C-alpha cells in the first residue's frame, strides 16, 4: 500500500539534498540570487519528503480493500449469564481472547477514503479494526450492567485518522474518514466472520464448533 509513498519520500529527500548542494556551491561563488532560489526549492523538496514520510508512517496498520474480505474470525464460548469468551483470529496469524459481558459482540473500525490524487500515489480505501466490546440487547442492561471494551488496533507512532483531525490541510488527500461498526448475538461454541466491504463492516455466522462450518 505505501510503496509509492516510500519512493516519493526518498526521491524528494534526494532532490532536497541536491538543491542544498547547489545552493552551497552558488554561495561560495557569491551568487546570492541563485543561492536563495535553490535554497527555497530545497526547502520545498524537504517539505514534500516530510509530508510523504508522515503519510507512510501514519498509514501503517491500515489495510487497503477494494472488495468484501474477511478481516477477523471470532469464536464465542458462553461462560454464564451475559458473559462470554471471544477468541479473535486475524489473517496475519495473531490470536487474542477477550472476556466480554453482554448478549452480543460488537466490532468497529476506522475507514479512510482517499481522493483521486491519493489513489494515483497508491493509496486506496483503507481500514483498521479499532475495538471489540460486549453489547446488551436490552437498553436497561446496557445502562446498568457491567461494560467490557478492548482495543483491536496496533500501536503506531502516528495515526492518520487522528492526524487528519488535527491538521485540516491533509483534507486535499483524504476524502472522508469515518467509523463503521457491526454486532451480532452470540451463541455458545459459534464461529463468526467479520468482514469489511466498500459499505463498511459486517459480520456473518459461519457455523459452530460442534458441526461442520458452513461453506
C-alpha positions in Angstrom: 0.0 0.0 0.0 2.7 2.5 1.0 5.4 1.6 -1.6 4.7 4.7 -3.8 4.9 6.9 -0.8 8.2 5.5 0.3 9.6 6.1 -3.2 8.3 9.6 -3.2 9.8 10.3 0.2 13.2 9.1 -1.0 13.0 11.0 -4.3 12.1 14.3 -2.7 14.8 13.8 0.0 17.4 13.2 -2.7 16.2 16.3 -4.6 16.4 18.3 -1.4 20.0 17.3 -0.8 20.9 18.1 -4.4 19.4 21.6 -4.3 21.0 22.3 -1.0 24.3 21.3 -2.6 23.7 23.6 -5.5 22.8 26.4 -3.1 26.1 25.9 -1.2 28.0 25.9 -4.5 26.4 29.1 -5.5 27.0 30.7 -2.1 30.7 30.0 -2.4 30.7 31.8 -5.7 28.7 34.7 -4.2 25.8 34.2 -6.5 23.2 35.3 -3.9 20.1 35.2 -6.1 20.9 31.7 -7.3 21.7 30.6 -3.7 18.3 31.9 -2.4 16.4 30.3 -5.2 18.0 26.9 -4.8 17.6 27.1 -1.0 13.8 27.7 -1.4 13.5 24.8 -3.8 15.5 22.6 -1.4 13.2 23.5 1.4 10.1 22.8 -0.7 11.6 19.4 -1.7 12.3 18.7 2.0 8.8 19.6 3.0 7.3 17.3 0.4 9.6 14.5 1.6 8.5 15.1 5.2 4.8 15.0 4.1 5.1 11.7 2.3 7.2 10.3 5.1 4.4 11.3 7.6 1.8 9.7 5.3 3.9 6.5 5.1 4.3 6.2 8.9 0.7 7.2 9.8 -0.9 4.6 7.4 1.0 1.7 8.9 -1.5 -0.7 10.4 -4.2 0.2 7.9 -5.1 -2.3 5.2 -6.4 -1.5 1.7 -9.5 -3.1 0.4 -11.4 -3.0 -2.8 -14.0 -5.7 -2.2 -15.6 -7.7 0.6 -13.0 -9.6 2.6 -12.6 -11.3 5.9 -10.7 -9.2 8.5 -11.1 -11.4 11.5 -12.7 -14.7 12.7 -14.4 -14.8 16.1 -15.2 -17.9 18.1 -17.5 -17.4 21.1 -18.0 -19.5 24.1 -20.6 -18.9 26.8 -19.3 -18.6 30.4 -22.5 -17.8 32.2 -25.4 -15.4 32.1 -24.5 -12.5 29.8 -20.8 -13.5 30.0 -18.8 -15.0 27.2 -15.3 -15.5 25.8 -14.5 -14.2 22.3 -11.4 -15.5 20.6 -10.4 -13.3 17.7 -8.1 -14.6 15.0 -6.6 -12.2 12.4 -5.5 -13.0 8.8 -1.8 -12.3 9.8 -1.8 -15.1 12.4 -2.5 -13.0 15.5 -4.8 -14.7 18.0 -6.3 -12.9 21.0 -9.0 -13.8 23.5 -11.3 -11.4 25.3 -13.8 -11.8 28.2 -16.9 -9.8 27.3 -20.1 -9.0 29.1 -23.5 -8.9 27.3 -25.6 -10.8 24.8 -23.8 -9.8 21.6 -20.3 -8.8 20.5 -19.7 -5.5 18.7 -16.7 -4.6 16.5 -15.9 -1.3 15.0 -13.2 0.1 12.6 -11.7 3.3 11.2 -12.3 3.7 7.5 -10.2 6.1 5.3 -11.4 7.0 1.9 -8.8 8.8 -0.3 -9.3 11.4 -3.1 -8.3 10.5 -6.7 -4.9 12.2 -6.4 -4.0 10.0 -3.5 -5.2 6.9 -5.5 -2.6 7.9 -8.1 0.0 7.8 -5.3 -1.1 4.2 -4.5 -3.5 4.9 -1.6 -6.9 3.3 -1.8 -9.8 2.9 0.7 -8.2 1.6 3.9 -9.4 0.2 7.2 -8.1 -0.7 10.6 -10.1 -2.6 13.2 -10.4 -0.4 16.3 -12.4 -2.0 19.2 -14.3 -5.0 20.3 -16.9 -4.9 23.1 -19.8 -6.8 24.6 -23.4 -5.4 23.9 -26.7 -6.0 25.7 -29.9 -6.5 23.8 -32.0 -4.6 26.4 -31.4 -0.9 26.9 -31.8 -1.2 30.6 -29.0 -3.7 30.8 -26.8 -1.5 28.6 -27.3 1.3 31.1 -26.8 -0.5 34.3 -24.8 -3.8 33.7 -21.0 -4.2 33.5 -19.3 -2.9 30.3 -16.4 -4.5 28.5 -14.4 -3.0 25.7 -11.0 -3.7 24.3 -8.7 -2.4 21.6 -8.0 -4.3 18.4 -5.7 -1.7 16.8 -1.9 -2.0 16.8 0.2 0.8 18.4 1.8 3.2 16.0 3.9 6.4 16.2 1.4 8.3 14.1 -2.2 7.6 13.2 -3.6 9.3 10.1 -7.2 9.1 11.3 -6.3 11.4 14.3 -3.7 13.3 12.4 -6.3 14.4 9.8 -8.5 15.8 12.5 -5.6 17.9 13.9 -4.4 19.1 10.6 -7.1 20.2 8.1 -4.5 20.7 5.4 -4.5 17.0 4.8 -8.1 17.3 3.5 -6.7 17.7 0.0 -5.8 14.0 0.1 -8.4 12.4 2.4 -11.9 12.4 1.0 -13.6 11.0 4.2 -12.7 9.3 7.4 -15.4 7.7 9.5 -16.2 4.8 11.9 -18.1 1.7 11.0 -19.4 -0.9 13.4 -21.3 -4.2 13.4 -22.7 -6.5 16.1 -24.4 -9.9 16.3 -25.9 -12.1 19.0 -23.5 -14.7 20.3 -24.1 -18.4 20.6 -22.1 -21.0 22.6 -19.3 -22.5 20.6 -20.1 -20.4 17.5 -17.9 -19.3 14.6 -18.3 -15.8 13.0 -16.5 -14.0 10.2 -16.0 -10.2 10.5 -15.8 -8.7 7.0 -15.1 -5.3 5.6 -16.6 -4.0 2.3 -16.9 -0.8 0.5 -20.0 -0.1 2.6 -18.3 -0.8 5.9 -18.1 -3.7 8.4 -20.5 -6.7 8.6 -20.5 -10.0 10.5 -21.7 -13.4 9.4 -22.2 -16.6 11.4 -20.1 -19.3 9.7 -21.1 -22.3 11.9 -20.3 -23.8 15.3 -17.6 -25.9 16.8 -19.9 -29.0 17.1 -20.9 -29.0 13.5 -19.2 -28.6 10.1 -18.7 -25.0 9.2 -21.0 -23.5 6.6 -19.1 -23.2 3.3 
